[in-house]
C-alpha cells in the first residue's frame, strides 16, 4: 500500500509496486501486472530481497535498536 510506513522500504517500480490502500482496483491492477509480466515480478523480487538484506539484516537491526536505547540512558 502507498502508505508512509510501507514507503519507507518499498520504492514503487524499483523493489515493489505500490497502490492506493483504499483502492481495490489499483491493488488488483498491480497484482495483475505482476502475474502478466514475470520478468518484472522476478526483477522486483530480487530487488526487494536485496533491500531487506542490505538494510534490515537482523543483527544490524538489533545493534541499532540497542544503540538507540543506550543513547537514551546516557
ChimeraX commands (.cxc) that place a marker at each C-alpha (Angstrom):
marker #1 position 0.00,0.00,0.00 radius 0.5
marker #1 position 1.19,3.51,-0.72 radius 0.5
marker #1 position 1.31,4.49,2.95 radius 0.5
marker #1 position 4.21,6.12,4.84 radius 0.5
marker #1 position 5.36,3.01,6.78 radius 0.5
marker #1 position 5.50,0.93,3.59 radius 0.5
marker #1 position 7.01,3.72,1.51 radius 0.5
marker #1 position 9.97,3.81,3.93 radius 0.5
marker #1 position 11.06,0.48,2.42 radius 0.5
marker #1 position 9.23,-0.05,-0.87 radius 0.5
marker #1 position 10.17,2.13,-3.84 radius 0.5
marker #1 position 7.47,1.86,-6.49 radius 0.5
marker #1 position 8.81,0.18,-9.61 radius 0.5
marker #1 position 12.23,-0.47,-8.04 radius 0.5
marker #1 position 11.69,-3.07,-5.33 radius 0.5
marker #1 position 7.93,-3.42,-5.36 radius 0.5
marker #1 position 4.71,-1.93,-6.60 radius 0.5
marker #1 position 2.59,0.47,-4.60 radius 0.5
marker #1 position -1.13,1.08,-4.84 radius 0.5
marker #1 position -3.62,3.24,-3.05 radius 0.5
marker #1 position -4.54,1.44,0.17 radius 0.5
marker #1 position -8.23,2.26,-0.30 radius 0.5
marker #1 position -8.44,1.24,-3.95 radius 0.5
marker #1 position -9.16,-2.44,-4.53 radius 0.5
marker #1 position -8.98,-1.73,-8.26 radius 0.5
marker #1 position -5.43,-0.34,-8.05 radius 0.5
marker #1 position -4.32,-3.25,-5.88 radius 0.5
marker #1 position -5.84,-5.73,-8.33 radius 0.5
marker #1 position -4.20,-3.92,-11.26 radius 0.5
marker #1 position -0.77,-4.19,-9.60 radius 0.5
marker #1 position -1.27,-7.90,-8.88 radius 0.5
marker #1 position -2.42,-8.46,-12.45 radius 0.5
marker #1 position 0.64,-6.59,-13.71 radius 0.5
marker #1 position 2.94,-8.96,-11.82 radius 0.5
marker #1 position 1.07,-12.03,-12.97 radius 0.5
marker #1 position 1.29,-10.94,-16.60 radius 0.5
marker #1 position 4.92,-9.74,-16.51 radius 0.5
marker #1 position 7.01,-12.48,-14.92 radius 0.5
marker #1 position 10.27,-10.66,-15.74 radius 0.5
marker #1 position 9.08,-7.61,-13.81 radius 0.5
marker #1 position 7.96,-9.82,-10.92 radius 0.5
marker #1 position 11.37,-11.52,-10.82 radius 0.5
marker #1 position 13.28,-8.23,-11.02 radius 0.5
marker #1 position 11.19,-6.64,-8.25 radius 0.5
marker #1 position 11.52,-9.76,-6.10 radius 0.5
marker #1 position 15.31,-9.79,-6.39 radius 0.5
marker #1 position 15.50,-6.07,-5.64 radius 0.5
marker #1 position 13.17,-6.46,-2.65 radius 0.5
marker #1 position 15.39,-9.23,-1.25 radius 0.5
marker #1 position 18.48,-7.05,-1.69 radius 0.5
marker #1 position 16.72,-4.17,0.08 radius 0.5
marker #1 position 15.96,-6.36,3.09 radius 0.5
marker #1 position 19.40,-7.97,3.24 radius 0.5
marker #1 position 21.16,-4.60,2.97 radius 0.5
marker #1 position 19.03,-2.55,5.32 radius 0.5
marker #1 position 17.21,-4.91,7.62 radius 0.5
marker #1 position 19.59,-7.73,8.48 radius 0.5
marker #1 position 18.62,-8.98,11.95 radius 0.5
marker #1 position 21.95,-8.45,13.73 radius 0.5
marker #1 position 22.34,-4.93,12.32 radius 0.5
marker #1 position 18.80,-4.03,13.36 radius 0.5
marker #1 position 19.35,-5.38,16.87 radius 0.5
marker #1 position 22.60,-3.38,17.20 radius 0.5
marker #1 position 20.85,-0.22,16.01 radius 0.5
marker #1 position 17.99,-0.78,18.45 radius 0.5
marker #1 position 20.41,-1.37,21.35 radius 0.5
marker #1 position 22.39,1.76,20.41 radius 0.5
marker #1 position 19.19,3.78,20.38 radius 0.5
marker #1 position 18.20,2.52,23.83 radius 0.5
marker #1 position 21.68,3.12,25.29 radius 0.5
marker #1 position 21.79,6.61,23.83 radius 0.5
marker #1 position 18.64,7.47,25.78 radius 0.5
marker #1 position 20.04,6.45,29.16 radius 0.5
marker #1 position 23.40,8.23,28.88 radius 0.5
marker link #1:1,2 radius 0.2
marker link #1:2,3 radius 0.2
marker link #1:3,4 radius 0.2
marker link #1:4,5 radius 0.2
marker link #1:5,6 radius 0.2
marker link #1:6,7 radius 0.2
marker link #1:7,8 radius 0.2
marker link #1:8,9 radius 0.2
marker link #1:9,10 radius 0.2
marker link #1:10,11 radius 0.2
marker link #1:11,12 radius 0.2
marker link #1:12,13 radius 0.2
marker link #1:13,14 radius 0.2
marker link #1:14,15 radius 0.2
marker link #1:15,16 radius 0.2
marker link #1:16,17 radius 0.2
marker link #1:17,18 radius 0.2
marker link #1:18,19 radius 0.2
marker link #1:19,20 radius 0.2
marker link #1:20,21 radius 0.2
marker link #1:21,22 radius 0.2
marker link #1:22,23 radius 0.2
marker link #1:23,24 radius 0.2
marker link #1:24,25 radius 0.2
marker link #1:25,26 radius 0.2
marker link #1:26,27 radius 0.2
marker link #1:27,28 radius 0.2
marker link #1:28,29 radius 0.2
marker link #1:29,30 radius 0.2
marker link #1:30,31 radius 0.2
marker link #1:31,32 radius 0.2
marker link #1:32,33 radius 0.2
marker link #1:33,34 radius 0.2
marker link #1:34,35 radius 0.2
marker link #1:35,36 radius 0.2
marker link #1:36,37 radius 0.2
marker link #1:37,38 radius 0.2
marker link #1:38,39 radius 0.2
marker link #1:39,40 radius 0.2
marker link #1:40,41 radius 0.2
marker link #1:41,42 radius 0.2
marker link #1:42,43 radius 0.2
marker link #1:43,44 radius 0.2
marker link #1:44,45 radius 0.2
marker link #1:45,46 radius 0.2
marker link #1:46,47 radius 0.2
marker link #1:47,48 radius 0.2
marker link #1:48,49 radius 0.2
marker link #1:49,50 radius 0.2
marker link #1:50,51 radius 0.2
marker link #1:51,52 radius 0.2
marker link #1:52,53 radius 0.2
marker link #1:53,54 radius 0.2
marker link #1:54,55 radius 0.2
marker link #1:55,56 radius 0.2
marker link #1:56,57 radius 0.2
marker link #1:57,58 radius 0.2
marker link #1:58,59 radius 0.2
marker link #1:59,60 radius 0.2
marker link #1:60,61 radius 0.2
marker link #1:61,62 radius 0.2
marker link #1:62,63 radius 0.2
marker link #1:63,64 radius 0.2
marker link #1:64,65 radius 0.2
marker link #1:65,66 radius 0.2
marker link #1:66,67 radius 0.2
marker link #1:67,68 radius 0.2
marker link #1:68,69 radius 0.2
marker link #1:69,70 radius 0.2
marker link #1:70,71 radius 0.2
marker link #1:71,72 radius 0.2
marker link #1:72,73 radius 0.2
marker link #1:73,74 radius 0.2
view
